[in-house]
Amino acid sequence: MNATLVWFRNDLRLADNPALHAACAAGGKVALLYILDERAGAASRWWLHHSLAALGREIAARGGHLLLRRGDPVEIIPKLAAELGVSEVHAARAYEPFWRSTDRALDTALKAHGIALHRHLSASLFPPERITTKTGGLYGVFTPFSKACFAAGVPDIFLRAPERINGLAAPSDALKDWRLLPTKPDWTGGMRAAWTPGEAGANARLKEFLDGPIQRYAEARDIPAHPGTAKLSPHAHFGEISPRYVWHRAAACGEGKGVQTFLKELLWREFSINLLWQHPDIRTAPIRPEFAAFPWAEAPQALRVWQLGQTGIPIVDAGMRELWQTGWMHNRVRMICASFLVKHLLIPWQAGEAWFWDTLVDADEAANGASWQWVAGCGADAAPYFRIFNPVLQGQKFDPDGAYVRRYVPELAKLPAACIHAPWEADPAILAHAGVRLGQSYPRPVIGLTEGRERALAAYGAIKAG
C-alpha cells in the first residue's frame, strides 16, 4: 500500500497547502496528523482548539481523518508511520529553534526506517536563507530587506484544496481531552465575540479587508478606534491562510499607498522570521550585546498594574484591557504599551514579551521577539532607545476624540476629549462632573511621564558610556 503522512503544525488549512498537496498527489492513502505544541500560551491554546476543530470538520467532509497525538514528534511520527506503512512524511517548514532541532532529529529517525521527510515552504513567502545581501549574508535592516523581497518576487502559485482525501484512520486523542479551553472562570467571551478561528474565518477576514479598508490602510492602520487593520495575524500564525495567497490577493487591489503599505507589513512579518533564523534566542537575549548590561528596574508591582491595565495612563490601560478582553491589541497601541513598559517603567522587555506570549491569540515567536526588541532599542534595525513615546501625545494624535479609551476604559467615558488622555491634569470640577475620582475610580499614574523619560535616558546613557 502506498501511503503518506502529513504532519500539520503551522499550516492548519487545506487550500494552498504544499505538504497536503504533495501527499495527495502521491496517489495513495494519506494520514493527517497534528501533535500538540505544549509551548502555546493560554490565548493561543483557545485559538488552537477552535482551529483544530474547524480543520477536523473540513478534513472529515472530504473523507479524511485528523489524528491528534500528544508527545514527542520524534517518537510519535516514526512509530505511526511504521504502523500505517507510510513511505513519506510531508510537513511545512518551521523556523523556531525548537522545531528546527526537532526536524533534524526526526529526519534522522525516519531515515533509520527508510522513510523520507519532505519539508515545504508554507508559512512564509520565502525561505529565510533565500533573501540575501549582495555578499551572500542575511539582512539586519528592514528597508533593504523589503526591497530585496520585492525584487525577488513572490511566486504566483495557488494549490486548491483537495476535493477528496483518501484518508487513513488510526487511534486519536479527543480534542476535548487536551483541555485547551479554560474552565472556570471562562475568560474567553471577548475572544469568542471577536474571532472565528479556522480557514473559513481567515478567508472571510481577508475578504472584508480587501473589499475596502485596504485602500485606506496607510492612514487608518494607526487609528485604534477604527477598523482599519486586516486583523489577519492570528490566522497567519496558525497557517489558516497562505501568506502568498494573501500577498497576491492584496497586490491585485491596485498600486495605491494603502496596498503598498500593507505589502510592506507582510514583509515585516517575513523580516521577523529572517531575524529569528539568525538569532534563535530572539525571545530572551538582546541582539545588540551591550543591552545585556542594561540597568533594568525590579518593579513587580509596576509590571502587574501594566498587565492589568491599571497604570493610570489611559491609552496604555485601554490597550492592555483590549488585549485581555480580545486576545489582540492594535499595532500602534502595542508600540505605545511596550514603550511605556520598557522605557518609562524600566521593566525588561522580556517580561512584556512573556505576557504577550500568554495573552495574544497571534503570539508568534518571530514577530513577538523581533517587535519587542525593536521597541526596546536592542534589536536589529531597532528604534533608538532614546526615542521614547509620550503616551499622552500618542493618544491625542491617534485617538483624538478618545473613542478607543472610552471603549476599554469606561470609567473615563464621560470625560471630554480635551482631557481624556491626561485626566490628572483636568480641572477637579470636570473630573467630578464625569464621575472620575483619581486614586479611587481610576488610578493616578504609576509614574510621572517626565520622571520616567529622564530615568530612561539616564539608563541609556549608562550603557552608552560603559
URMOLIN-V776341 format. One record per residue. N is the residue number from 1. RES is the residue in one small letter. SS is DSSP state (H for helix, E for strand, - for the rest). OMEGA is omega in degrees with one decimal (NA if undefined). Layout:
# URMOLIN-V776341
((N | RES | SS | OMEGA) (N | RES | SS | OMEGA))
This chain:
# URMOLIN-V776341
((1 | m | - | 175.7) (2 | n | - | -177.5) (3 | a | E | 176.7) (4 | t | E | 178.7) (5 | l | E | 174.1) (6 | v | E | 177.5) (7 | w | E | 176.1) (8 | f | E | 169.2) (9 | r | - | 178.7) (10 | n | - | -175.5) (11 | d | - | -174.2) (12 | l | - | -178.5) (13 | r | - | 176.6) (14 | l | - | -179.1) (15 | a | - | 179.9) (16 | d | - | 177.6) (17 | n | - | -174.3) (18 | p | H | -179.9) (19 | a | H | 178.8) (20 | l | H | -179.5) (21 | h | H | -179.4) (22 | a | H | -179.2) (23 | a | H | 179.5) (24 | c | H | -179.7) (25 | a | H | 179.7) (26 | a | - | 170.4) (27 | g | - | -179.1) (28 | g | - | 177.7) (29 | k | E | -174.9) (30 | v | E | 171.5) (31 | a | E | -176.9) (32 | l | E | -169.2) (33 | l | E | 166.8) (34 | y | E | 177.6) (35 | i | E | -174.3) (36 | l | - | 172.1) (37 | d | - | -174.2) (38 | e | - | -174.0) (39 | r | - | -174.7) (40 | a | - | 175.4) (41 | g | - | -173.3) (42 | a | H | -179.7) (43 | a | H | 178.4) (44 | s | H | 178.5) (45 | r | H | 175.1) (46 | w | H | -179.1) (47 | w | H | -177.5) (48 | l | H | 179.1) (49 | h | H | -176.0) (50 | h | H | 177.7) (51 | s | H | 178.2) (52 | l | H | 177.0) (53 | a | H | 179.4) (54 | a | H | 179.4) (55 | l | H | 179.7) (56 | g | H | 178.1) (57 | r | H | -179.7) (58 | e | H | 178.9) (59 | i | H | -179.7) (60 | a | H | 179.5) (61 | a | H | -179.5) (62 | r | - | 176.4) (63 | g | - | -178.5) (64 | g | - | -179.9) (65 | h | - | 174.4) (66 | l | E | -179.6) (67 | l | E | -179.9) (68 | l | E | 178.2) (69 | r | E | -179.5) (70 | r | - | 179.7) (71 | g | - | -175.9) (72 | d | - | 179.5) (73 | p | H | -177.8) (74 | v | H | 175.4) (75 | e | H | -173.5) (76 | i | H | -170.4) (77 | i | H | 177.9) (78 | p | H | 179.8) (79 | k | H | 179.8) (80 | l | H | 179.7) (81 | a | H | 178.8) (82 | a | H | -179.4) (83 | e | H | -174.3) (84 | l | H | -178.7) (85 | g | - | -178.2) (86 | v | E | 179.1) (87 | s | E | -179.1) (88 | e | E | 174.4) (89 | v | E | 178.8) (90 | h | E | 179.7) (91 | a | E | 172.9) (92 | a | E | 173.0) (93 | r | - | 174.8) (94 | a | - | -169.1) (95 | y | - | 177.6) (96 | e | - | -177.0) (97 | p | H | 178.5) (98 | f | H | -178.4) (99 | w | H | 178.6) (100 | r | H | 178.5) (101 | s | H | 176.8) (102 | t | H | -179.0) (103 | d | H | 178.8) (104 | r | H | -179.6) (105 | a | H | 179.7) (106 | l | H | 178.7) (107 | d | H | 178.8) (108 | t | H | -178.4) (109 | a | H | -179.6) (110 | l | H | 179.1) (111 | k | H | 178.8) (112 | a | - | 178.0) (113 | h | - | -179.4) (114 | g | - | -178.3) (115 | i | - | -178.2) (116 | a | E | 173.4) (117 | l | E | 178.0) (118 | h | E | 178.4) (119 | r | E | -171.2) (120 | h | E | 174.2) (121 | l | - | -173.4) (122 | s | - | -173.5) (123 | a | - | -178.5) (124 | s | - | 178.9) (125 | l | - | -178.0) (126 | f | - | 166.2) (127 | p | - | -176.0) (128 | p | - | 178.9) (129 | e | - | -175.7) (130 | r | - | -175.5) (131 | i | - | -176.1) (132 | t | E | 175.8) (133 | t | - | -179.9) (134 | k | - | 178.7) (135 | t | - | 176.9) (136 | g | - | 179.1) (137 | g | - | 177.8) (138 | l | E | -175.3) (139 | y | - | 173.2) (140 | g | - | -179.7) (141 | v | - | -170.6) (142 | f | H | -172.1) (143 | t | H | 177.0) (144 | p | H | 176.0) (145 | f | H | -178.7) (146 | s | H | 177.8) (147 | k | H | 179.1) (148 | a | H | 178.0) (149 | c | H | 177.5) (150 | f | H | -179.5) (151 | a | H | -178.9) (152 | a | H | -179.9) (153 | g | - | 178.5) (154 | v | - | -179.5) (155 | p | - | -178.8) (156 | d | - | -178.1) (157 | i | - | 174.5) (158 | f | - | -179.6) (159 | l | - | -177.3) (160 | r | - | 176.2) (161 | a | - | 179.3) (162 | p | - | 178.0) (163 | e | - | 177.2) (164 | r | - | 176.4) (165 | i | - | 178.6) (166 | n | - | -166.3) (167 | g | E | 172.8) (168 | l | - | 178.5) (169 | a | - | 177.4) (170 | a | - | 176.9) (171 | p | - | -176.2) (172 | s | - | 169.5) (173 | d | - | 170.4) (174 | a | - | -176.7) (175 | l | H | -177.8) (176 | k | H | -179.1) (177 | d | H | 176.7) (178 | w | H | 177.1) (179 | r | - | 177.9) (180 | l | - | -178.6) (181 | l | - | 177.0) (182 | p | - | 178.1) (183 | t | - | 179.0) (184 | k | - | -5.0) (185 | p | - | 175.9) (186 | d | - | -175.8) (187 | w | - | -170.9) (188 | t | - | -177.1) (189 | g | H | 179.3) (190 | g | H | 178.3) (191 | m | H | 178.0) (192 | r | H | -179.6) (193 | a | H | -171.9) (194 | a | H | -167.3) (195 | w | - | 169.8) (196 | t | - | -179.6) (197 | p | - | 178.2) (198 | g | - | -175.4) (199 | e | H | 179.5) (200 | a | H | 177.7) (201 | g | H | 178.8) (202 | a | H | -178.6) (203 | n | H | 177.4) (204 | a | H | 178.6) (205 | r | H | 179.4) (206 | l | H | -178.9) (207 | k | H | 179.9) (208 | e | H | -179.2) (209 | f | H | -176.7) (210 | l | H | -179.2) (211 | d | - | 179.6) (212 | g | - | -173.8) (213 | p | H | -177.6) (214 | i | H | -178.3) (215 | q | H | 179.1) (216 | r | H | -169.3) (217 | y | H | -175.4) (218 | a | H | -179.9) (219 | e | H | -172.4) (220 | a | H | -176.8) (221 | r | - | -179.2) (222 | d | - | -177.4) (223 | i | - | -171.5) (224 | p | - | -179.3) (225 | a | - | -175.5) (226 | h | - | 178.5) (227 | p | - | -173.9) (228 | g | - | -179.0) (229 | t | - | -176.4) (230 | a | - | -176.8) (231 | k | - | 178.2) (232 | l | - | -170.2) (233 | s | H | 178.2) (234 | p | H | 176.9) (235 | h | H | 179.1) (236 | a | H | -179.1) (237 | h | H | -179.1) (238 | f | - | 176.7) (239 | g | - | 179.2) (240 | e | - | 177.4) (241 | i | - | -176.7) (242 | s | - | 179.2) (243 | p | H | 180.0) (244 | r | H | 174.5) (245 | y | H | 176.9) (246 | v | H | -178.3) (247 | w | H | -173.9) (248 | h | H | 174.6) (249 | r | H | 179.2) (250 | a | H | -178.5) (251 | a | H | 179.9) (252 | a | - | -179.1) (253 | c | - | 175.7) (254 | g | - | -175.7) (255 | e | - | -175.7) (256 | g | - | -177.6) (257 | k | H | 179.9) (258 | g | H | 179.5) (259 | v | H | -178.3) (260 | q | H | 177.8) (261 | t | H | 179.0) (262 | f | H | 177.9) (263 | l | H | 177.6) (264 | k | H | 175.5) (265 | e | H | 174.5) (266 | l | H | 178.7) (267 | l | H | 172.9) (268 | w | H | 174.2) (269 | r | H | 179.0) (270 | e | H | 178.9) (271 | f | H | 178.6) (272 | s | H | 176.0) (273 | i | H | 178.5) (274 | n | H | 179.6) (275 | l | H | 177.6) (276 | l | H | 178.2) (277 | w | H | 179.7) (278 | q | H | -173.4) (279 | h | - | -175.8) (280 | p | - | 179.6) (281 | d | - | -173.6) (282 | i | - | -179.6) (283 | r | - | -172.3) (284 | t | - | -173.6) (285 | a | - | 179.1) (286 | p | - | 177.1) (287 | i | - | 176.0) (288 | r | - | -168.9) (289 | p | H | -178.5) (290 | e | H | -179.8) (291 | f | H | 174.7) (292 | a | H | -179.5) (293 | a | H | -176.7) (294 | f | - | -176.8) (295 | p | - | 178.7) (296 | w | - | 179.2) (297 | a | - | 169.8) (298 | e | - | -173.1) (299 | a | - | -177.2) (300 | p | H | -179.9) (301 | q | H | 177.0) (302 | a | H | 176.2) (303 | l | H | -177.3) (304 | r | H | -179.9) (305 | v | H | 174.3) (306 | w | H | -179.9) (307 | q | H | -175.6) (308 | l | H | -175.7) (309 | g | - | -179.5) (310 | q | - | -177.1) (311 | t | - | -173.8) (312 | g | - | 175.4) (313 | i | - | -167.0) (314 | p | H | -176.4) (315 | i | H | 176.2) (316 | v | H | -178.8) (317 | d | H | 177.8) (318 | a | H | 180.0) (319 | g | H | -178.1) (320 | m | H | 177.3) (321 | r | H | 173.3) (322 | e | H | 178.9) (323 | l | H | -177.4) (324 | w | H | -176.5) (325 | q | H | -171.0) (326 | t | H | -176.6) (327 | g | - | -176.2) (328 | w | - | 175.0) (329 | m | - | 177.8) (330 | h | - | -172.0) (331 | n | H | 178.2) (332 | r | H | -178.8) (333 | v | H | 174.1) (334 | r | H | -179.9) (335 | m | H | -179.8) (336 | i | H | -178.7) (337 | c | H | -179.8) (338 | a | H | 178.5) (339 | s | H | -179.7) (340 | f | H | -178.9) (341 | l | H | -171.2) (342 | v | H | -175.7) (343 | k | H | 179.1) (344 | h | H | -178.0) (345 | l | - | 179.3) (346 | l | - | 178.1) (347 | i | - | -175.7) (348 | p | - | -178.7) (349 | w | H | 179.6) (350 | q | H | 178.2) (351 | a | H | 176.4) (352 | g | H | 178.5) (353 | e | H | -179.5) (354 | a | H | 178.5) (355 | w | H | 177.4) (356 | f | H | 179.9) (357 | w | H | -176.2) (358 | d | H | -170.8) (359 | t | H | -179.8) (360 | l | - | 171.9) (361 | v | - | 177.6) (362 | d | - | -178.6) (363 | a | - | -173.0) (364 | d | - | -174.0) (365 | e | H | -178.6) (366 | a | H | -175.2) (367 | a | H | -178.3) (368 | n | H | -179.4) (369 | g | H | -177.8) (370 | a | H | -177.3) (371 | s | H | 177.0) (372 | w | H | 178.1) (373 | q | H | 177.6) (374 | w | H | -179.5) (375 | v | H | -177.3) (376 | a | H | 178.4) (377 | g | - | -175.0) (378 | c | - | -176.8) (379 | g | - | 175.3) (380 | a | - | 177.1) (381 | d | - | -172.7) (382 | a | - | 168.6) (383 | a | - | -179.8) (384 | p | - | -177.8) (385 | y | - | -176.7) (386 | f | - | 172.6) (387 | r | - | -171.5) (388 | i | - | 177.7) (389 | f | - | 168.6) (390 | n | - | -173.1) (391 | p | H | 177.9) (392 | v | H | 179.5) (393 | l | H | 177.6) (394 | q | H | 178.4) (395 | g | H | -179.0) (396 | q | H | -178.2) (397 | k | H | -171.2) (398 | f | H | 174.4) (399 | d | - | -168.1) (400 | p | - | 179.2) (401 | d | - | 176.5) (402 | g | - | -176.0) (403 | a | H | -179.4) (404 | y | H | 178.0) (405 | v | H | -179.4) (406 | r | H | -177.8) (407 | r | H | -172.9) (408 | y | H | 175.5) (409 | v | - | -171.9) (410 | p | H | 178.8) (411 | e | H | 176.5) (412 | l | H | -168.9) (413 | a | - | -175.7) (414 | k | - | 177.0) (415 | l | - | 174.3) (416 | p | - | -177.3) (417 | a | - | -174.9) (418 | a | - | -176.8) (419 | c | - | -174.9) (420 | i | - | -178.8) (421 | h | - | 176.9) (422 | a | - | -174.7) (423 | p | H | 178.4) (424 | w | H | 177.9) (425 | e | H | -174.9) (426 | a | - | 175.1) (427 | d | - | -179.7) (428 | p | H | 179.8) (429 | a | H | 178.5) (430 | i | H | 178.0) (431 | l | H | -178.6) (432 | a | H | -179.5) (433 | h | H | -179.7) (434 | a | - | -180.0) (435 | g | - | -179.4) (436 | v | - | 175.9) (437 | r | - | -177.7) (438 | l | E | -176.7) (439 | g | - | 179.1) (440 | q | - | 179.5) (441 | s | - | 176.7) (442 | y | E | -173.9) (443 | p | - | 168.3) (444 | r | - | -178.4) (445 | p | - | 179.8) (446 | v | - | 176.2) (447 | i | - | 174.3) (448 | g | - | -175.7) (449 | l | H | 177.1) (450 | t | H | 178.4) (451 | e | H | -179.4) (452 | g | H | -179.9) (453 | r | H | -178.7) (454 | e | H | 179.5) (455 | r | H | 178.8) (456 | a | H | 179.3) (457 | l | H | 178.0) (458 | a | H | 179.3) (459 | a | H | 177.7) (460 | y | H | 178.1) (461 | g | H | -178.9) (462 | a | H | -179.1) (463 | i | H | 177.6) (464 | k | H | 178.8) (465 | a | H | -177.8) (466 | g | - | NA))
